[in-house]
Amino acid sequence: MSAAAAGRDPLESTRFEAVIGLEVHVQLLTRTKMFCRCEARFGTEANALTCPVCLGLPGSLPCINRRAVESTVRVGLAFGSEIPLLTKFDRKSYFYPDLPKGYQISQKDDPICKGGRVEFFVDGEIRVARLVRIHLEEDAGKNIHVEGRPESWVDLNRAGTPLMEVVSEPDLRTPREAGDYMRMLRQVMLYLGVSDCNMEEGSLRCDCNVSTRLRGASHLETRTEIKNLNSFLNVEKALEHEIARQIRLRETGREAEIVQETRLYDPDRGETRSMRGKEEAHDYRYFPEPDLAPLVFSPEWIDGLRATLPELPLVRLGRFQEDLGLSAYHADQLVRDKEIADYFERCVESYRQPQSVGNWVLNALREELRSRGVGIEDIGVAPERFAELVRAVDDGAVSTQKARDVLRAMADSGRPAAELIREMGVEQISDDSFLRGVVQDVIAAHPGPVEDVRRGKRNSINFLVGQVMRRTKGQANPAMAMSLIDELIGSPPAE
């Protein structure tokens, strides 16, 4: 396991520290593109979702996607950003094959959100990264390169889709911090419902800016940018490699080889490599977008969006611990997935035993979801019925192992737990007189293990319990069987 993945600072044994700032790009969940009415959809035939506006044809005029603006404001409010009452769009000029207009409509001087902060956990400790800004722009298309072919293709379906960029201050110091910061960003976006954050499809990707300096210094050194990282692991691995590369150059007196440039990360080789020189802001020749009027917000409109914010992950985490008595670990595991957390809360409304319900949601239910390859909304087991199953286990009506079989049957049929328990014949036997007779038979049939138990070899009691379970076809209450065995054999002599 890498130092970053293990949560350690890969620079802890050197005189240097890393300075990391992230530019996280979030593709917003809207029906249409940012400045036209083309569908914003993934997985369609190349260039099928295009029009004169997103192709940049002469005479076409953009119009602003209201839903994208609202989503960006809601994200800013969630992170405590300032929402100025006036914002505008700018043209950012650069020339790549996947940018059909030769410029991108973005924001420079007057972003929708200014400042803010992201709180996140690293190994259970709270960390804070300040935000510079959150702005809105349009995405570029996608270049398609086929190994062995001399030509490349361009798919412009993605060109013009709404892209929100969250820019952090250089407050991060380790690859692990960068990864956990991104995980929290994703979590909040999912809670807000503004993006699906599908990293495989490019809905969430990251550019990392990183430099190194003497530990404790306050100035910033020359930074490099690692472009288009689309997984948390790649963010951590790329930073780990790039930080180590810069440290080696500094330690060998070759600081001049650290230049401001854009680099790519090769996950197969586990290394970064130079892509091109990094542009400065003036290279993009920003100027106000002449075809779009500035947007003017009212305080009442902003307050209306503030009222739509859901309970955010860190608040929910605290409530699960304080109000429901969950451990920090279980609360964190539940809160990470909003749908799972919502399902859990609805279960607890039916059966007020949060610890039992949480254990079953995180173990048996998640295992069933993985085996079926479905999400919580497609499992086919209503929360109140899942709560009935957990209650049946706690009441001793069905064993833990048999309850898993019942859960599978519930997912297949949608029928209630109690009905399936009866039909499948898996009711747990807790009748004292019946079990007492079975235990007496087992004790009589196995004098050796019985004598071992009397001598204090407690492992042998598990064998006897197993024999009781075998004779009852797994339906005996194991705790009750063990108690009866202790009673009928007698306590072992004191040592």
C-alpha positions in Angstrom: 0.0 0.0 0.0 1.3 3.4 -0.9 2.1 6.0 1.8 -0.7 8.2 0.5 -3.3 5.3 0.5 -2.2 4.5 4.1 -2.9 8.0 5.2 0.8 8.9 5.8 2.6 12.0 4.5 5.1 10.7 1.9 7.3 13.7 2.8 7.5 13.1 6.5 11.1 11.9 6.3 12.3 14.9 4.2 12.9 18.6 4.8 10.2 19.5 2.3 6.4 19.7 2.3 3.9 19.7 -0.5 1.4 22.5 -1.3 -1.6 21.3 -3.1 -4.6 23.0 -4.6 -7.4 21.3 -6.6 -9.6 22.4 -9.5 -12.5 19.9 -9.4 -14.8 19.8 -12.4 -18.4 18.7 -11.8 -20.7 18.0 -14.8 -24.1 19.2 -13.7 -27.2 17.1 -13.9 -29.3 19.0 -16.3 -31.6 17.9 -19.1 -30.0 20.2 -21.7 -26.6 21.8 -22.3 -25.3 25.0 -20.8 -26.0 27.4 -23.6 -28.3 25.5 -26.0 -31.3 23.1 -26.0 -29.3 20.0 -27.0 -29.7 17.0 -24.6 -26.9 16.6 -22.1 -26.7 12.8 -22.2 -23.9 10.2 -22.0 -23.5 7.2 -24.2 -25.1 8.4 -27.4 -23.8 7.9 -30.9 -20.9 10.3 -31.6 -21.9 13.9 -32.6 -25.7 13.0 -32.4 -26.3 15.7 -29.7 -25.1 18.8 -31.4 -26.6 22.0 -32.9 -25.3 25.3 -34.4 -24.8 26.8 -30.9 -22.6 24.1 -29.4 -20.8 23.6 -32.7 -20.0 27.3 -32.8 -21.5 28.0 -36.2 -21.7 31.6 -37.4 -24.9 33.4 -36.4 -25.8 31.1 -33.5 -26.4 32.7 -30.1 -26.2 31.2 -26.6 -28.8 31.2 -23.9 -28.1 30.4 -20.2 -29.3 27.2 -18.6 -31.2 28.4 -15.5 -31.0 25.0 -13.8 -27.2 25.0 -14.0 -27.0 28.4 -12.4 -29.4 27.4 -9.6 -27.3 24.2 -9.0 -24.1 26.2 -8.7 -25.6 28.7 -6.3 -26.9 25.8 -4.1 -23.4 24.3 -4.0 -21.9 27.6 -3.0 -24.5 28.0 -0.2 -23.7 24.5 1.0 -20.0 25.4 1.3 -20.6 28.9 2.8 -19.6 30.8 -0.3 -20.5 34.4 -0.9 -23.1 34.7 -3.7 -22.6 38.1 -5.4 -25.7 39.8 -6.7 -24.1 40.2 -10.1 -22.2 37.7 -12.2 -21.1 37.5 -15.8 -19.7 35.1 -18.3 -16.4 35.5 -20.2 -14.7 34.1 -23.3 -11.6 32.1 -22.7 -9.7 31.5 -25.9 -7.7 28.5 -26.7 -7.5 26.2 -29.6 -8.0 22.4 -29.3 -9.8 20.1 -31.7 -12.5 19.3 -29.1 -13.4 23.0 -28.7 -15.3 23.9 -31.8 -15.7 27.6 -31.2 -12.0 28.2 -30.5 -13.1 29.6 -27.2 -14.9 28.4 -24.1 -17.7 30.4 -22.3 -16.5 30.5 -18.7 -16.1 33.0 -15.8 -13.1 35.0 -14.8 -13.6 38.1 -12.7 -17.2 37.7 -11.5 -17.8 34.0 -10.6 -21.2 32.9 -9.3 -19.6 31.9 -5.9 -16.6 33.5 -4.1 -14.8 32.0 -1.1 -16.2 29.2 1.1 -14.7 26.2 2.8 -14.9 22.4 2.7 -14.7 20.5 5.9 -13.7 16.8 5.6 -12.2 14.0 7.6 -8.7 12.4 7.4 -8.4 9.4 9.6 -11.2 10.7 11.9 -9.7 14.2 12.2 -11.5 17.2 10.8 -9.6 19.2 8.2 -10.6 22.4 6.3 -9.7 23.6 2.9 -10.7 27.1 1.8 -12.2 27.8 -1.6 -11.2 30.5 -4.0 -14.3 30.3 -6.1 -16.9 28.2 -7.7 -17.7 29.1 -11.3 -19.7 27.9 -14.2 -18.6 27.1 -17.7 -19.2 24.8 -20.7 -17.4 21.5 -21.2 -15.3 20.7 -24.3 -15.8 17.7 -26.5 -13.8 14.5 -26.5 -10.9 13.4 -28.6 -10.8 9.8 -29.6 -7.5 8.2 -30.3 -7.2 4.6 -31.5 -3.9 2.8 -31.0 -2.3 1.9 -34.4 -4.4 4.4 -36.4 -2.8 7.6 -37.8 -5.9 9.7 -37.4 -8.0 10.7 -34.4 -11.7 11.5 -34.1 -13.7 14.2 -32.2 -17.0 13.5 -30.5 -18.8 16.8 -29.7 -21.7 15.4 -27.8 -20.1 16.6 -24.5 -19.3 20.0 -25.9 -21.4 22.6 -24.2 -22.6 20.5 -21.2 -22.7 22.5 -17.9 -19.5 22.2 -16.0 -19.0 23.6 -12.5 -15.5 24.2 -11.3 -14.6 24.2 -7.6 -11.2 25.8 -7.1 -9.5 25.4 -3.7 -6.8 27.5 -2.1 -3.5 25.7 -1.8 -4.4 24.4 1.7 -3.8 20.7 1.2 -0.5 19.1 2.2 -0.7 15.4 1.5 -2.1 13.1 -1.3 -4.5 11.6 1.3 -5.9 15.0 2.2 -6.5 15.7 -1.5 -8.3 12.3 -1.9 -10.5 12.8 1.2 -11.3 16.4 0.2 -12.5 15.1 -3.2 -14.5 12.4 -1.5 -16.3 15.0 0.6 -17.0 17.2 -2.5 -18.5 14.2 -4.2 -20.6 13.4 -1.2 -22.1 16.9 -1.0 -22.8 17.0 -4.7 -24.8 13.8 -4.4 -26.7 15.0 -1.4 -27.6 18.2 -3.3 -28.6 16.2 -6.3 -26.7 18.5 -8.7 -24.6 15.8 -10.4 -24.3 12.0 -10.6 -20.5 12.4 -10.0 -19.9 9.3 -12.2 -16.1 9.4 -12.5 -15.9 6.7 -15.1 -18.1 8.8 -17.4 -16.1 12.0 -16.6 -18.9 13.7 -14.6 -16.3 14.3 -11.8 -12.7 14.9 -12.6 -9.8 16.9 -11.1 -6.8 18.9 -12.0 -4.1 19.0 -9.3 -1.8 21.9 -8.8 1.2 20.9 -6.7 4.5 22.5 -5.6 7.1 21.6 -2.9 8.9 23.9 -0.5 11.0 23.7 2.6 8.9 22.6 5.5 7.5 25.5 7.4 8.1 28.1 4.6 5.3 30.5 3.8 6.1 31.3 0.1 4.9 29.4 -2.9 7.3 27.7 -5.3 6.8 26.8 -9.0 3.8 24.6 -9.4 2.9 21.9 -11.9 -0.6 20.9 -12.9 -1.6 17.3 -13.3 -4.6 17.2 -15.7 -7.8 15.2 -15.9 -7.6 12.7 -13.0 -10.9 10.7 -12.8 -10.6 8.6 -9.7 -9.7 9.2 -6.0 -6.9 6.6 -6.2 -5.4 8.2 -9.3 -5.5 11.6 -7.6 -3.5 10.2 -4.6 -1.1 8.2 -6.7 -0.4 11.0 -9.2 0.3 13.4 -6.4 2.5 11.0 -4.6 4.6 10.5 -7.7 4.8 14.1 -8.6 5.7 15.2 -5.1 8.5 12.6 -4.9 9.7 13.7 -8.4 10.0 17.4 -7.3 11.7 16.4 -4.0 14.3 14.4 -5.9 15.1 17.4 -8.1 15.3 19.7 -5.1 17.5 17.4 -3.1 19.9 17.0 -6.1 20.2 20.8 -6.8 18.1 20.6 -10.0 15.2 22.9 -8.9 15.4 24.7 -12.3 14.0 21.6 -13.9 10.7 22.2 -12.0 8.9 24.4 -14.5 5.3 25.5 -14.7 3.7 23.0 -16.9 0.8 20.6 -17.4 1.5 17.0 -16.8 -0.5 13.8 -17.4 -0.6 10.8 -15.1 0.0 7.3 -16.5 -1.6 4.9 -14.1 0.0 1.9 -15.8 3.5 3.2 -15.1 2.5 5.1 -12.0 4.2 8.2 -13.1 3.5 11.7 -14.4 5.0 13.0 -17.6 5.1 16.4 -19.3 2.2 17.3 -21.6 2.7 21.0 -22.4 3.7 24.3 -20.9 1.2 25.8 -18.5 -0.7 28.8 -19.8 -1.0 32.0 -17.7 -4.4 33.8 -17.5 -3.3 36.4 -20.1 -2.7 33.6 -22.6 -6.4 32.9 -22.7 -7.2 36.5 -23.7 -10.3 36.7 -21.5 -13.0 39.3 -22.3 -16.7 39.6 -21.4 -18.9 37.3 -23.4 -20.7 39.8 -25.7 -23.7 37.6 -26.5 -24.7 37.1 -22.8 -26.0 39.8 -20.5 -24.8 39.7 -16.9 -27.0 37.9 -14.4 -28.4 39.9 -11.5 -29.7 37.9 -8.5 -32.0 39.2 -5.8 -31.4 38.4 -2.1 -34.9 36.8 -2.0 -34.0 34.4 -4.9 -30.8 33.4 -3.1 -32.7 32.8 0.2 -35.2 30.7 -1.7 -32.5 28.4 -3.0 -31.0 28.3 0.5 -34.3 26.9 1.8 -34.0 24.0 -0.6 -30.7 22.7 0.9 -30.9 19.2 2.4 -29.3 18.1 5.6 -25.6 17.9 4.6 -23.3 14.9 5.2 -21.4 16.3 8.2 -24.6 17.4 10.0 -26.2 14.1 9.4 -23.1 12.3 10.6 -23.3 14.2 13.9 -27.0 13.5 14.3 -26.6 9.8 13.7 -24.1 9.7 16.5 -25.8 12.0 19.0 -29.4 11.2 18.4 -29.3 7.6 17.3 -26.3 6.5 19.3 -24.3 5.1 16.4 -20.6 4.7 16.5 -18.5 7.1 14.5 -17.6 4.3 12.1 -21.2 3.1 11.5 -22.5 6.6 11.1 -19.8 7.4 8.6 -20.4 4.3 6.6 -24.2 5.0 6.4 -23.8 8.7 5.6 -21.4 8.1 2.7 -24.3 7.0 0.5 -27.3 9.2 0.7 -29.7 6.6 -0.6 -28.5 4.1 1.9 -28.7 6.7 4.7 -32.3 7.6 3.7 -33.3 3.9 3.6 -31.8 3.4 7.1 -33.7 6.3 8.5 -37.0 5.0 7.1 -36.2 1.6 8.6 -35.6 3.2 12.0 -38.9 4.9 11.8 -40.5 1.5 11.8 -38.2 -0.2 14.3 -36.4 2.0 16.7 -33.2 0.0 17.1 -30.7 2.0 15.1 -27.7 -0.2 16.0 -29.4 -3.4 14.9 -30.9 -1.8 11.8 -27.5 -0.2 10.9 -25.6 -3.5 11.2 -28.1 -5.2 8.9 -28.1 -2.4 6.3 -24.3 -2.2 6.2 -23.8 -6.0 6.1 -26.6 -8.2 4.8 -28.4 -5.6 2.7 -25.3 -4.1 1.1 -24.0 -7.6 0.3 -27.3 -8.4 -1.4 -27.1 -5.2 -3.4 -23.6 -6.1 -4.6 -24.6 -9.6 -5.5 -27.5 -8.4 -7.6 -25.7 -5.4 -9.0 -28.5 -3.0 -8.2 -29.0 0.2 -6.1 -31.0 0.5 -3.0 -34.0 1.8 -5.0 -34.1 -1.4 -7.1 -33.8 -4.0 -4.3 -37.5 -4.5 -4.1 -37.6 -4.6 -0.2 -39.5 -1.7 1.3 -37.8 -0.1 4.4 -40.6 -1.1 6.7 -40.5 -4.7 5.6 -36.7 -4.8 6.0 -37.2 -3.4 9.5 -39.7 -6.3 10.2 -36.9 -8.8 9.3 -34.4 -7.1 11.7 -37.0 -7.2 14.4 -37.6 -10.9 13.8 -33.9 -11.6 14.2 -33.8 -9.5 17.4 -36.9 -11.3 18.8 -35.4 -14.7 18.1 -38.0 -15.6 15.5 -35.3 -16.4 12.9 -31.6 -17.0 13.1 -29.1 -14.5 11.6 -28.1 -17.0 8.9 -31.6 -18.0 7.9 -32.6 -14.3 7.9 -30.2 -13.8 5.0 -32.1 -16.5 3.1 -35.3 -14.7 3.9 -33.9 -11.4 2.7 -33.0 -12.9 -0.7 -36.6 -14.3 -0.9 -38.0 -10.9 0.0 -35.9 -9.3 -2.8 -37.2 -11.9 -5.2 -40.8 -11.7 -4.3 -41.4 -8.4 -2.4 -43.4 -10.4 0.2 -43.3 -9.7 4.0 -40.7 -11.3 6.2 -43.1 -13.1 8.6 -44.9 -14.7 5.7 -41.7 -16.0 4.2 -40.3 -17.2 7.5 -43.4 -19.4 8.0 -43.5 -20.6 4.4 -39.8 -21.5 4.3 -40.0 -23.3 7.6 -37.0 -21.4 9.1 -38.6 -20.2 12.4 -36.0 -20.2 15.1 -36.8 -22.7 17.8 -36.8 -21.1 21.3 -39.2 -23.5 23.1 -37.4 -24.3 26.3 -38.9 -27.8 26.8 -38.2 -28.9 23.2 -34.6 -27.6 23.2 -33.9 -29.0 26.6 -34.7 -32.5 25.3 -32.4 -32.0 22.3 -29.6 -30.7 24.5 -30.0 -33.7 26.8 -29.7 -36.1 23.8 -26.6 -34.3 22.5 -24.9 -34.4 26.0 -25.7 -38.2 26.3 -24.3 -38.8 22.8 -21.0 -36.9 23.2 -19.4 -37.7 26.7 -15.9 -36.7 25.5 -16.7 -33.0 24.7 -19.0 -32.8 27.7 -16.1 -33.8 30.0 -13.8 -31.3 28.2 -16.3 -28.5 29.0 -16.4 -29.6 32.6 -12.6 -29.3 32.7 -12.9 -25.7 31.5 -12.2 -26.2 27.8 -14.9 -23.8 26.6 -14.1 -24.4 22.9 -15.8 -27.7 23.2 -19.1 -26.1 24.0 -19.2 -24.8 20.4 -19.1 -28.3 19.2 -22.0 -29.2 21.3 -24.0 -26.2 20.2 -23.2 -27.2 16.6 -24.7 -30.7 17.2 -27.8 -29.1 18.6 -28.1 -26.9 15.4 -27.5 -30.0 13.3 -30.3 -31.9 15.0 -32.7 -29.0 14.6 -31.7 -28.3 11.0 -30.2 -24.9 12.0 -33.4 -23.7 13.6 -32.5 -23.8 17.3 -31.8 -20.5 19.0 -28.0 -20.8 19.5 -27.8 -18.6 22.5 -30.5 -20.5 24.2 -28.9 -23.8 23.3 -25.6 -22.7 24.8 -27.3 -21.5 28.0 -29.0 -24.9 28.4 -25.7 -26.8 27.8 -24.1 -24.7 30.5 -27.0 -25.4 32.9 -27.2 -29.2 32.2 -23.4 -29.8 32.2 -22.7 -27.6 35.2 -20.1 -24.9 35.5 -16.4 -25.9 35.2 -14.3 -26.0 38.3 -12.6 -22.8 39.3 -8.9 -22.6 38.2 
